[in-house]
């Protein structure tokens, strides 16, 4: 691998580019909205034809609005399930359908299945990964389940760039991001020192802080960033902030 040319962002050449999946390669919000609509259709089809005022788009919007309001303060898995159930009940309140815990479990299991099979890529994902594959070794580092990540990558047409031995999840690394062990497991497995790797992701804590503590540089994807591209340092490590994945091709 040739790595990137010397530049003001990464003066030392990089041989390995490690990517997060959710909100890095996959547009999580668009995927959620698309799959929620499909799951809703599957779970209400037997009754909705009898509801003269049925408006699935309104149900989806009510759910998304309520979920955005609640999700920021939730930490535990049980809390999240209870909050999602409450959001679903709120969204379906105008209709004669009781949202029981059993119904919610089945609904969200169906939603998760759709999200893995029908993931929506962020703009330029295939083009960016295709071009970078000629310059770097590529790998995935995710806190998700391996099977889900593989299915998503296949849906996005990225399997050729991230074969099974380049997908790293907690089951394989023995740790979850932001633990340095997770990042070091990737670089050690692929024979690249941490200084020769760069982590690309959307989470400051999991992707950026985790990578720099493991001795890697990082690219933080932050759509709301004030500048299109900016540079900061964490000790001797460098962090480049960009608004979109497509901007990587300007300096990597």
C-alpha positions as CSV (number, residue, x, y, z in Angstrom):
1,X,0.0,0.0,0.0
2,X,1.3,3.4,-0.9
3,X,-0.5,5.2,2.0
4,X,-1.3,8.9,1.8
5,X,1.2,11.5,0.6
6,X,2.8,13.7,3.2
7,X,0.6,16.6,4.0
8,X,-0.2,19.0,6.9
9,X,-2.9,16.7,8.2
10,X,-0.9,13.4,8.4
11,X,2.8,14.1,7.9
12,X,3.7,10.4,8.4
13,X,2.5,8.0,5.8
14,X,-0.5,5.8,6.7
15,X,-0.9,2.2,5.6
16,X,-4.2,1.3,7.3
17,X,-7.6,3.0,7.3
18,X,-10.1,1.7,9.9
19,X,-13.8,2.6,9.5
20,X,-16.7,2.6,11.9
21,X,-20.0,1.6,10.2
22,X,-23.0,3.4,11.7
23,X,-23.1,7.1,10.6
24,X,-19.8,6.6,8.9
25,X,-20.6,4.3,6.0
26,X,-24.3,3.9,6.8
27,X,-26.7,6.8,7.0
28,X,-28.4,5.7,10.3
29,X,-31.3,8.2,10.2
30,X,-32.2,7.5,6.6
31,X,-31.9,3.7,7.2
32,X,-34.1,4.0,10.3
33,X,-36.8,6.0,8.5
34,X,-36.9,3.7,5.5
35,X,-37.0,0.5,7.6
36,X,-39.5,1.9,10.1
37,X,-41.9,2.5,7.3
38,X,-41.5,-1.0,5.9
39,X,-41.8,-2.6,9.4
40,X,-44.9,-0.5,10.1
41,X,-46.5,-1.7,6.9
42,X,-45.8,-5.4,7.8
43,X,-47.2,-5.1,11.3
44,X,-50.3,-3.1,10.6
45,X,-51.4,-4.4,7.1
46,X,-54.1,-6.7,8.5
47,X,-55.9,-3.9,10.3
48,X,-54.9,-0.6,8.6
49,X,-57.3,-1.1,5.7
50,X,-60.2,-0.8,8.1
51,X,-58.9,2.6,9.5
52,X,-60.2,5.4,7.3
53,X,-57.8,7.9,8.7
54,X,-54.7,5.7,8.6
55,X,-51.6,7.8,7.8
56,X,-48.4,5.8,8.0
57,X,-46.2,8.8,7.2
58,X,-47.7,10.6,10.2
59,X,-47.0,7.6,12.4
60,X,-43.4,7.5,11.3
61,X,-42.9,11.2,11.9
62,X,-44.6,11.1,15.3
63,X,-42.3,8.2,16.3
64,X,-39.1,9.9,15.0
65,X,-39.9,13.2,16.7
66,X,-40.6,11.5,20.1
67,X,-37.5,9.2,19.8
68,X,-35.2,12.2,19.1
69,X,-36.6,13.9,22.2
70,X,-36.0,10.9,24.5
71,X,-32.9,9.1,23.2
72,X,-30.1,11.5,24.4
73,X,-30.6,10.7,28.1
74,X,-30.8,6.9,27.8
75,X,-27.9,4.7,28.9
76,X,-29.1,1.2,29.6
77,X,-30.5,-1.2,27.1
78,X,-33.7,-1.7,29.1
79,X,-34.3,2.0,29.3
80,X,-33.9,2.3,25.6
81,X,-36.4,-0.5,24.9
82,X,-38.9,1.0,27.3
83,X,-38.5,4.5,25.7
84,X,-38.8,3.1,22.2
85,X,-42.0,1.2,23.2
86,X,-43.4,4.4,24.6
87,X,-42.5,6.3,21.4
88,X,-44.2,3.6,19.3
89,X,-47.3,3.7,21.6
90,X,-47.4,7.5,21.2
91,X,-47.1,7.3,17.4
92,X,-49.9,4.7,17.1
93,X,-52.2,6.3,19.8
94,X,-54.7,7.7,17.2
95,X,-55.4,4.1,16.1
96,X,-57.1,1.1,17.7
97,X,-53.9,-0.9,18.2
98,X,-52.5,-1.7,21.6
99,X,-48.7,-1.6,21.9
100,X,-47.9,-4.3,24.4
101,X,-44.4,-5.3,25.3
102,X,-44.8,-8.5,23.2
103,X,-45.9,-6.4,20.2
104,X,-43.0,-4.0,20.7
105,X,-40.4,-6.8,21.0
106,X,-41.6,-8.3,17.7
107,X,-41.8,-4.9,16.0
108,X,-38.3,-3.8,16.9
109,X,-36.9,-7.2,16.1
110,X,-38.4,-6.8,12.6
111,X,-37.0,-3.3,12.4
112,X,-33.5,-4.5,13.3
113,X,-33.7,-7.2,10.7
114,X,-34.7,-4.7,8.0
115,X,-31.9,-2.3,9.1
116,X,-29.3,-4.9,8.5
117,X,-30.7,-6.1,5.2
118,X,-31.6,-2.7,3.8
119,X,-29.0,-0.2,5.0
120,X,-28.8,3.1,3.3
121,X,-25.2,4.3,2.5
122,X,-24.0,7.8,3.2
123,X,-23.3,9.8,0.0
124,X,-20.2,8.7,-1.9
125,X,-19.5,5.7,0.3
126,X,-18.8,3.3,-2.5
127,X,-16.7,5.8,-4.5
128,X,-14.6,6.8,-1.5
129,X,-14.0,3.2,-0.3
130,X,-13.2,2.1,-3.8
131,X,-10.6,4.8,-4.3
132,X,-9.0,4.4,-0.8
133,X,-8.7,0.6,-1.3
134,X,-5.9,1.3,-3.8
135,X,-3.9,3.3,-1.3
136,X,-4.5,1.6,2.1
137,X,-5.4,-1.6,3.8
138,X,-9.0,-1.2,4.9
139,X,-10.7,-2.6,8.0
140,X,-13.9,-2.2,9.9
141,X,-14.0,-1.7,13.7
142,X,-17.5,-1.8,15.2
143,X,-19.2,-2.4,18.5
144,X,-22.0,-4.1,16.6
145,X,-22.6,-7.7,16.0
146,X,-20.4,-9.3,13.3
147,X,-23.3,-10.8,11.4
148,X,-25.1,-7.5,11.3
149,X,-22.0,-5.6,10.0
150,X,-21.4,-8.2,7.3
151,X,-25.0,-8.1,6.1
152,X,-24.9,-4.2,6.0
153,X,-21.6,-4.2,4.0
154,X,-23.0,-6.7,1.6
155,X,-26.1,-4.6,1.1
156,X,-23.9,-1.5,0.4
157,X,-21.8,-3.4,-2.1
158,X,-18.7,-3.1,0.1
159,X,-18.0,-6.7,0.8
160,X,-15.1,-6.9,-1.7
161,X,-13.3,-4.1,0.2
162,X,-14.0,-5.5,3.7
163,X,-13.8,-9.3,3.6
164,X,-14.5,-11.3,6.7
165,X,-10.9,-11.1,8.0
166,X,-11.1,-7.3,7.9
167,X,-14.2,-7.0,10.1
168,X,-13.4,-6.5,13.8
169,X,-16.1,-6.6,16.5
170,X,-16.0,-7.2,20.2
171,X,-16.3,-10.9,19.8
172,X,-13.0,-10.9,17.9
173,X,-11.1,-8.1,19.6
174,X,-12.1,-9.0,23.2
175,X,-13.0,-5.3,23.8
176,X,-15.4,-2.6,22.8
177,X,-14.5,0.9,21.6
178,X,-13.2,3.1,23.0
179,X,-10.9,0.6,24.7
180,X,-7.4,0.8,23.2
181,X,-7.3,-3.0,23.1
182,X,-10.0,-2.9,20.3
183,X,-7.9,-0.6,18.1
184,X,-4.6,-2.4,18.8
185,X,-6.2,-5.7,17.9
186,X,-6.9,-4.4,14.4
187,X,-3.4,-3.0,13.8
188,X,-1.7,-6.0,15.3
189,X,-3.8,-8.4,13.2
190,X,-2.9,-6.6,10.0
191,X,0.7,-6.0,10.8
192,X,0.6,-2.2,11.0
193,X,1.9,-0.2,13.9
194,X,-0.7,2.2,15.5
195,X,1.2,5.2,14.1
196,X,0.6,3.9,10.6
197,X,-3.2,3.7,11.0
198,X,-6.0,6.2,11.0
199,X,-9.5,5.7,12.4
200,X,-12.5,7.2,10.6
201,X,-15.7,7.5,12.6
202,X,-18.5,9.8,13.8
203,X,-18.2,9.2,17.6
204,X,-15.9,11.5,19.5
205,X,-15.7,9.1,22.4
206,X,-15.7,5.7,20.7
207,X,-13.8,6.5,17.6
208,X,-11.6,9.5,18.1
209,X,-10.6,9.3,21.7
210,X,-10.3,5.6,21.5
211,X,-8.0,5.8,18.5
212,X,-5.7,8.5,19.8
213,X,-5.3,6.7,23.2
214,X,-4.2,3.6,21.2
215,X,-1.6,5.7,19.4
216,X,-3.5,6.3,16.1
217,X,-4.5,9.5,14.3
218,X,-8.2,9.9,13.6
219,X,-10.8,11.5,11.2
220,X,-13.9,12.7,12.9
221,X,-17.0,12.9,10.7
222,X,-19.1,15.8,12.1
223,X,-21.8,17.1,9.7
224,X,-22.4,20.1,11.9
225,X,-18.7,21.3,12.0
226,X,-18.2,25.0,11.5
227,X,-15.5,24.4,8.9
228,X,-15.5,21.9,6.0
229,X,-12.2,20.6,7.3
230,X,-10.1,21.4,10.3
231,X,-7.1,20.0,12.3
232,X,-6.5,19.6,16.0
233,X,-4.1,17.7,18.1
234,X,-4.4,15.3,21.0
235,X,-0.8,15.1,22.3
236,X,1.2,14.0,19.3
237,X,-1.8,12.5,17.6
238,X,-3.7,14.4,14.9
239,X,-7.5,14.6,14.5
240,X,-9.0,15.9,11.3
241,X,-12.6,17.0,11.4
242,X,-14.7,16.8,8.2
243,X,-18.4,17.2,7.5
244,X,-18.7,14.2,5.2
245,X,-17.0,11.0,4.1
246,X,-16.4,12.3,0.6
247,X,-13.9,14.9,2.0
248,X,-11.5,12.1,2.8
249,X,-10.3,11.9,-0.8
250,X,-8.9,15.5,-0.5
251,X,-6.2,14.4,2.0
252,X,-6.0,10.6,2.2
